[in-house]
Every structure is written in C-alpha cells, then in structure tokens.
Amino acid sequence: MNGEPGEDVVLASDARDDLVPELIADDRLTRRPLRAVSGKAMTAEQRAAAERSRTASAVRRAAARGPRPPVVAKTAEQLALEAKSESTVRAYQSDLRQFARWLAGFKDDEVHDPADIADVRTAPRTPKEVADFLAAKAASEVAPGVRRSAPSTIPRYLAAINWEHERRHFDPPGKHPRVRDTMRGIRRDDPPPIRRAAPLTLKLLQRTLRAIDLTNFERGAINTRDYALILFGFVGAFRESELVATDVSDYRLVPDEGVRIRMRRSKTQQDGDGPPKVIRFGSNPLTCGPCAFVRLYRLQVAQRHHGESGMFVALKDAATDVHICDEGLPPHEERLDPAAPFFPSVSKWGLFRETRLTPTAVGKVVQSRIRKTGLDAAGFSGHSMRAGFITEARNAGATDDEIMNQTGHNSAATLRIYDREYTPLVRNASTRIKL
C-alpha cells in the first residue's frame, strides 16, 4: 500500500509487543491485511497513538471472536484414548461407571438414571476409596456363597481406575501399599480358577471344515465366511479382536508366499505398526488359507456387483478338493471397497452386510461349527484357534521364536503356559527315561 508523497506510512505489524500473551499466540491477529495510517509529517507521539489504536482494535476483534478452540488439548485427549484398543477402552469405561455408581452410594442391584452419576468424578480418588470399592465388589454376592463378580473382574476394575488417573495426570492408586495389600487379600481369599480354552487341533480343524457345506445357496455367505474365519484364526494364530478388525485393504495375495495380512493393532502392538501375518499356501486344498481367501473375496464381489444371481453361480462351483488360489482375484473394476471389513456380518436373508463381525461372535462361530461335527463344544471358544496353532506348532518341534513370529507374543514365558496346559510332554524329562 503506497501513501501520497510527503506522507508517512505507519503499519501495525510492530504493535505485537502491546498484545497480551494469549492474543499474541492467536495467529488470527496476524492474518488480517495491514492498514496504513497516513498523515503529513507525523510526529513520534502521533505514530505511537496510531499504533495503540490499531492494537486496541485488534484486541477488541479477537475478544469478540472468543478464545481459540482448544485443538491441541482435544487432540491430546483423543490420543490418550487411542493409546488403548477400542475394546479395552470400552471395558474400562464400563468399569469406571461401576466405580461411579459405588461412589454415588448405589447398590449393585439398584436401578438408577444414568444422569445420577454423570457428574461423579472418578479421578482423582484416594487409595482408601479405591481399596474400599475393590473390597466391596469382591464381597458382593448375588446369593449366599455366590460372588457377583468373577475373580478376573476385580483386577480389571483396578486397571480401569489406574488408567483413568494416569490419563488425567494423577498418580495411579494401584501403586499405593493400601491398595496392593487389598488386592493380595482378595486373591488369597478367592483364588481365581484357571480355565483354558480347549485347543482346536489340526485333526479337529479338518473335521470342522469338512462339515461346512460351501455349495448351500441359502447359507453360502455365512458358510464361506466361517470357513475362512476358522482357518485363518488357526493358521494365523489370531486373537478374536485382531481377526475381525481387519479390512479388505489389509489383505494381499503374494505369489510363492500366501496371503499377507497387515496388522493394524493388537494386544501387544498398540501403536498400529505390528509385523504382518502370513497365511501360507497349503498342500491340502481343504486347509489352504489362500484358497479360502480367494473364495470369500470372490463371493463378496459376486454379491456386490451381480447380486444373488452372481452368488448362485459362485457357490455352484465352490469346492474344497481342488486349489483355486492360483486363479487370483477378480479384475480391478470388480474389487471390494478397501475400507470394508473382510469378515462381515451376515443378514438373516443370507447376504453379506456392511458391518463387521464382533469378537464375541467369533467364539460363537467356533462353538457352533464344532457342534455341527457332532462333538461337544464345551470348553471351546474363539481362543481355541490360537491355542490349537501353538499346540500343533509345539508338537511339530517349532521353537519359541518361530511360534512368536506368528502369534505376536512378546514373551516366551507366555508360551510356557500353553506348554504346561496343552503339550505337557514337550521339554519334559520323563520322555528321556526308557520305561
């Protein structure tokens, strides 16, 4: 901006020193076009007055707009929540509601309006309050001699309370001696029973897969999905939550290798940058993971692009006695939405839905499919696939590192639990004694 000859031009860009710190940090003050204050032979006093006027106007405009939205604080809050998996955060929030109920004076069986505990602060709380809450939960009974809370629930309550304190920058009460002593007393008074999921061994896996009819049109979608779900869960040693969290874009068919699956996040890899899992090509078409992958992918494409008639054609040719993994995926113009869940739920009409399967549903699928073989499904769960892989791998002589490369365990000590439970003769000195 140019002034007339003989005029001084004064810009407000040097007036920032007069602003209060909160307003200096507001970039909106510096983005407005600068205006000139013109005057002939302005004195130093006039120039200073012009600058003060410009500064005062900027301050008034900023005040009228109000404070800047707390973008940084909000982002930090979101990142704190995302440090844990979604399922863990949901469980913690549910446990914290129980803590809030107790703080508000409600009994376990007492019904109340959610608004009654909306303003209850769960952090910070004193170690005495936390210890008393844990003791009350451990002693609560639904009937004489029948505890209301499972032994594993009490430590989870404490984990949720610690998490709430830490993310709000308070000391976690779980480190206090009073709380630690309370937890030791609870464990000693009611030791938790050890219940391990029965392993889905290779023979049982094959029997389960053979019982699934892939040519049944009415149940073709759910049968094809369950077939791939169980096979992938076993070969990939997946946790239920890991398996159902995968999207179409996470899968890649790699020649001479198999199906490579990107792991976005897992129990031991919360940063979303875990190593990929590989479902290798199998010699037996029945247990070939890439064949199951191609079959499920094609069927979802058939429904998406050709409707029920396309599904009928795809199911008519479905078979598990020949390999189809070498045929590859449909052309690019008929690919699935990359953001869609690879293991979707299925409607009561037998069609794939856009929603993903839940971790709880995985366990129900495993039990249902085992029952269809004529066996008792008691003791089996979604974890049975992972336990079955570790059992078979250990019996085949796999090392700790080889198993951990597929399971994602961080510690070999965890594998010892599986050894004691499922393969007690592995690394057992009794096998060296000639009886």
Secondary structure, 3 states (H helix, E strand, C coil): CCCCCCEEEECHHHHHHHCCHHHHCCHHHCCCCCCCEEEECCCHHHHHHHHHHHHHHHHHHHHHHCCCCCHHHHHHHHHHHHCCCHHHHHHHHHHHHHHHHHHCCCCCCCCCCHHHHCCCCCCCCCHHHHHHHHHHHHHCEEECCEECCCCCHHHHHHHHHHHHHHHCCCCCHHHCHHHHHHHHHHHHHCCCCCCCCCCCCHHHHHHHHHCCCCCCCCCHHHHHHHHHHHHHHHHCCCCHHHHHCCEHHHEEEECCCEEEECCCCCCCCCCCCCCCEEEECCCCHHHCHHHHHHHHHHHHHHHHHHHHHHHHHHHHCCCCCCCCHHHCCCCHHHCCCCCCECCEEECCCCCEEEEECCHHHHHHHHHHHHHCCCCCCCCCCCHHHHHHHHHHHHHCCCCHHHHHHHHCCCCHHHHHHHHHHHCCCCCCHHHHCCC
